[in-house]
Every structure is written in C-alpha cells, then in structure tokens.
C-alpha cells in the first residue's frame, strides 16, 4: 500500500509502539503488562510497518530474522530457569538480587525478568513470522 | 575414575564435530586419544582385579524409584570394555582415511563416540534399569550409524529394521528385568547375582528367562532374529567393524554371561540358550556359502560366531565359559581386522565381490599381511589366537557329547571356508571372474593399515604367548562369569590329543570345501533358504503402514469444518456427559442488578455475533467478529482484569491485520452449503453455546479444591517480588506452564511458516489439485 498518510503515520508510530512495548514488558511485574502483551505490541508495530512499506523493508529495518527471535526467546526463557540448577534449587526457582543505584534507590533484578524477556521475544518472533509469511505468499 | 571412563565418551561425542572441522581427515588420530587412554586405564585395572579388588561406584539418582547410578568393573566388564575402547581407537583412526573429505565426519564421530560411551555404560552398569538405558542408547546410535548415508533408501530401511528389531527386543527384555527385579528384590546386578537359588526356584523363572533371552537374542542376531545383521552391512565399513562385528552385537553375549550365575545352569537354560546358539552357528555358516560380497560374508560369519558364543554360555561348564571368554576376544580381534580389510579393499579397488578380487598382495602388502594373520586366526590354524579359543570350545562340546561336538566342528569348518574366502583368496589367489579392477591397486593410507596390522598381529602374538597376554584377563573375566575365583592356565600347545586331531580335521575339511568353492556356491544358491522372521517383519511393517494409512484417510480428510465439528462435538459430549453424570448441580443465585453500560456491551456483543453469522461479505463478518472481541475485552476491563483486556484488544487487532493479509488469497466468498447442513451447524452452535453457558454457571458454584488465589495474593510480593499477580503467576508461580505455552506457540509459528513457504501446490503439480480441493472444500 502506498498511501502517504499511512506511511507517514507508521513512521511516527513504529518507534512509539516499540518503546511502549518495552515499557509494557518492564512494568509488567508490578502493573498491568508483561512479556506477552509487550511482544504482541511490538509485533503490531511491525505489522503496520510491513503493510505500509512491504515486508521486505520491514525485514530490513528489523535486521533480525523473526525465526531467530523465536529461537533466542525460547533459549532465554529456558536458560533463565536453568540458572538456579547450579545453586541446587529446583528448575525455574525465582532468584533475585538487588542492584544499588545510589540516590535513585535500588533496582531489583530477577530471573523471572529474563524469563519474561524470553516470552516477549518469542511472541514477537512468532507473530512476525506468521505476518511476514502471510504477506509473502504469492 | 570409573565414572569418568564411562561418561567421558559422551563428552567427546559432542566435541567431535568441532574437532573434525579443524582436523579434517586427520582428526581421527586426535580423537583416538581418548579411547587409547581408556584402554590403558582398563588394563591398569587388571592387577587389582586379580587380587579381588573390584572397582565400584554408586550415586543416588532417584530414591523413590530405586534408581542409582551404579557402575562396577569386574573381569567380565573389563574384558568387554577393552574390546570397546581398543577397537574404538583403531576404528576412529581408520575412519579418517576411509571417509576422507567426502563424508560429514563430524556427524560420524559424534555417533561413534556416543556409541562407545553407551556400550561402556552397558558393560559397567550395575543396575538393571541403567543397563537397559545404555542398551537402548547403543540401539539408537546403531540406527544413526547404519543410516549414516541416509540419502540411500537401502541404508534407511536397514537402519529402521535394526532399530525395530533390537529396540522391540530391548523392550521385551525390560519386562524381564522388571520381573527379575521384583523376584530378586533388588535392581543392583551385583546383589542379584547372589540370589541365584531363590530366583531359579521361582515359578516365574521361565518367563524371566524367555523375556531376557529375547532381548539378548535380538541384539546378538540369534536365530530367528538374525536377519537384521546382514542388512546392517549398509552401514559404512568402520561402523560394521565396530558395532556389528566387534562390540554392539556382543551386548547380548555380555548380558547372558553377566546373568549366567543368576539364571544359568538349568536344563531350560541349556536347551534354550545352547540350542538357539547351535542353530545360529550352523545357519550363519550355511547362509554364508552363497554370498560373494566381502561384508555380507563377514556378517554371516559373525552370526555364526555369535551362535558359538551363545552355545558356549548355554553349555555353561567351566571349560565352556573359558572358551566363551577366549573366543570373544579372539573373534573381536580377527573379525575387526577382516572388516577393516574389507573396507580398505573396497576403498582401493572399488569392489567387494570376492570373485573379482585377486592377487591384491602386490598392491597392498601391509593389508594383505594383516588380513592373512586375522584369517588364519579365524580358521583356527595352530599358534594363532583363534586356535586356542577353538580348542577349548571343542573340549567343552566334547565333554557334553558327540552330537554337540559334531555341530561345533561343522560350524567351525564353515568358518574356515569363510576365512579363506575373505581373508586369503583376494590377496594371494587369482581372481575367479572377469574383473573390473583398476589396473593397479594401491596400498591404503596408513590410517587404514594400522588397524588390520595391530589386530592381525595381536591375533598371532596372543596365539603364541597366550599366557603373557590374556591369562590375567581371562582368569578375572571367567571368575566373574562362573561366580567364583577361577585360575586359568593358558598354553599355545596342548600336545597331540583328540581335540587337536579334531582341529586338524576341521582345518582340512574347511580348506577342502574352499577348494571347490565354485560348486559349493552354485549348490548353496539353489537351496538358499529363507529362514528367520524376515518375512514376518516385512508383513507386520506393511500391516502397520496399512492401518496408519487407513486411519489417516479416515481422520485427516482435509476438511477444516469437519475437524471443527469433530472437536466441538467431542468437547460437548464429554463435558455434557460429565455434567449429566455428576447430576446437574445448582445454579448460583443470579443478580440482575446490571449497570446500563454493562447491558450495552452485552447487547453489542450479541448483535455483532448475529452479524458475523448473517453477513453476506467476508469483510463484514471479520469486522463483526472484531467488534464482538472488543466487547469481550471491555467486559474484562470492567471486571478488573486489565492484563487480560489489554491482551485481548491486541489479539483482536492483530487478527484483523492477519485477515487483511490473508484476504487476497482466499477464494470468492460464496454460500454453497445446502439448507440441511446449515441447519445442522445451527444446532451444533446452539447446543455448544448453551452447554458452555450452563457449564460456566455451574462451575462458578462449585469449589472442589480450596482456592489458591488467596495464596497467590499473599505471596506475590513476598516470594516473587511483584505486585501484578497475573504476571507473577505467568512468569514465576506457573512459569513452567508458560514455558510450555511459548514452546507450543513457537512450534505453531514455525508450522505456519513452513506451510506458507513450502508452497506445495507449485512444487508438485499433483498436489495442486488436492490443495485447491481443500481450499474450496473449506469454503463450502
């Protein structure tokens, strides 16, 4: 589709949607959001972009093959659970550590965060794989 | 140290691909270092074993299931382990030269060392279940290695056959193990071995023996399961050497020998084991007579040799067991050498047909030397290792009776024939038939010479000096099989007695048979009997495929709407039936205290649903569905589930996007369904909707288990450091579920990707019509 309005809008929307998706991912632990929604949001952004500019352009600016996103996401989710095995804890035990940030307070990081990032990447990758593939059917 | 010895092979297996990337065909020399180290380690165990020190190690694995990671190294285990690691090293070196740069060496070495480690696991495991696991791992690696050249159909068929035969035999054996564990009250083999008396007296003894024998016989290619072994010669020659001559096929022998103190010594054992062994020994030899392919000849002679080993275990006297241990080692050495030679000959001359091969000594003097030494050992010529072993085998059979000794002689003389045909004739005699050989046959590279030379050389050296090389090994191994301390004195020369005369007779008859090989072969071709379960195997496989095809046609018809009807009706029937049996239950008190906007949303959903069903355009239907979905999402929002609502909104939007993309490819929207079928669909929809409504109402009034939501609410922040309970459940409390879900999602995504990218309709003109039929059918 070569609608100028759509193209202009999408160009502005894509960064916003991506930032919002990361925002959703990160706030998910305490407020509504999470990896699943975040991944869908990111996929939506690229879906819009590929409708406006074609999947080839969308793939080029994504740089990473969506299939790779799936693999990396699954691997990340799995390994975030495996880490605790080293500490003789059951698989997928949540493990937390606090990073002091001086006057800003403390940042809590945990294996569930990495798990959620894995979910985010997988969902993003799967949705984009399907969308791009559908678009490229001749 | 023992555990390292057993498991290090698995480590090397996974390092092998990168190493062989670096080393190319030279990598065999590097990779062989582990098996060499292991061989040296096993040799150092021998002095300790002689003094009765047995290395054992045990780690708990699963207490509830009674599983332990228990390994134990006694004489028998070490004897087998030496074959596994020693020949493993030679085969690893050999394979580099054999494959050169033509084959994916990394994959080969991966499975080769995977097999080596599994086989070491089999011989060292001191736990029945552990042994079974390693046993099946050897079957698995054998499958991968037989099918190594997977682009050839014969290789694939043979691989599947070997896997099915040995694998199903292994399952039968597992049943025997479980029974044995129940009867003996322990899984530890070393503990079980002390309970021979009560186990043999148990009423289920017969069942246990039969089940375990089936496992051992399938693995060791005994009649009537022998048919898979010649077919397994589709494997590359290094594999045939290692798995299908020297080690894996002897796993059955190992098992029989290992369990002999427990199960052996009864008349059932004698007749079942000894009888099958004798039949296999003769059958293998007879079937070899008509063969002309080097590897198939060797395969049949391996069957025959495995038969004699089984026969010796069946006889079970001390002499017989001694013969078994000696013959095991002798056979491993000479058969390993001959297989390697057959690979080298094939590699250099381009043929394996014995009739076309002749006078190869001129071109390949080293290979000729190794081959001749091995063949003379196989023929049982005095002062070779094979002779020493055969003397004891004759003596054991001689003590049982004339019938058995004549069987043994027959088996042995057939092997003399094979030995001359495979190991001597191609090198020293002129070719029989018009030969297609390249004018000048060159010697194989050093990596391929060293194996036959070492194995053939050992066959000779141990023959002259058995007391130096194998006395300790044979004594300790024999003690383990016999279940008591036994001293063995070996000598190369026993003087001229009856047994020696029988040996000479065998040799003479065998060479005589060889002299008239043309006639023998013509005769044998005429009577080539189809023994064994080969036919049954083929028929049952065909039956399996027929049943699979039938039920696929029945269930996978390709009509999307019938799939949906099947699923929906099944769900309704099961849920409705459950509700019915449970007796209805009470509807909770319904309050009609609705807000106007709630009512509004409900109305919108209902109207949208109606529009979706009645719409005359596809776009209209999609839009109406989207409206219904947004309505549902709004309800989530109103009732305090923002996470759910947000996800639902996004899913609805993405669905519309997907529809937009798919629109272009969908056929014309038409109404083709006759009135009757639409009526049926309406009925199904109404019943399903009604049932689900009732179900939700009823379910909300039942509390079978105490609710766990309170637990999540209380512990979300405390244990999982998060205030959003939904997300905490998703990523922490029930993270495993999520992991499963995203895995399914990923598989579904890849599936869609594959289906769309495959474009079957364009690649195969025949499938195009079917694809269109499905698409049109789906629209009807």
Interface residues (C-beta under 8 A of the other chain):
Chain A: X24 X28 X29 X30 X31 X32 X33 X34 X35 X36 X37 X40 X41 X43 X44 X47 X48 X51 X67 X70 X73 X74 X77 X78 X81 X91 X92 X94 X96 X108 X110 X112 X113 X115 X116 X118 X119 X122 X123 X125 X126 X127 X129 X130 X131 X133 X134 X135 X136 X137 X138
Chain B: X642 X643 X646 X647 X650 X651 X653 X654 X657 X658 X660 X661 X662 X665 X719 X720 X721 X722 X723 X724 X726 X727 X728 X730 X731 X732 X735 X736 X738 X739 X742 X743 X745 X746 X748 X749 X750 X752 X753 X756 X757 X759
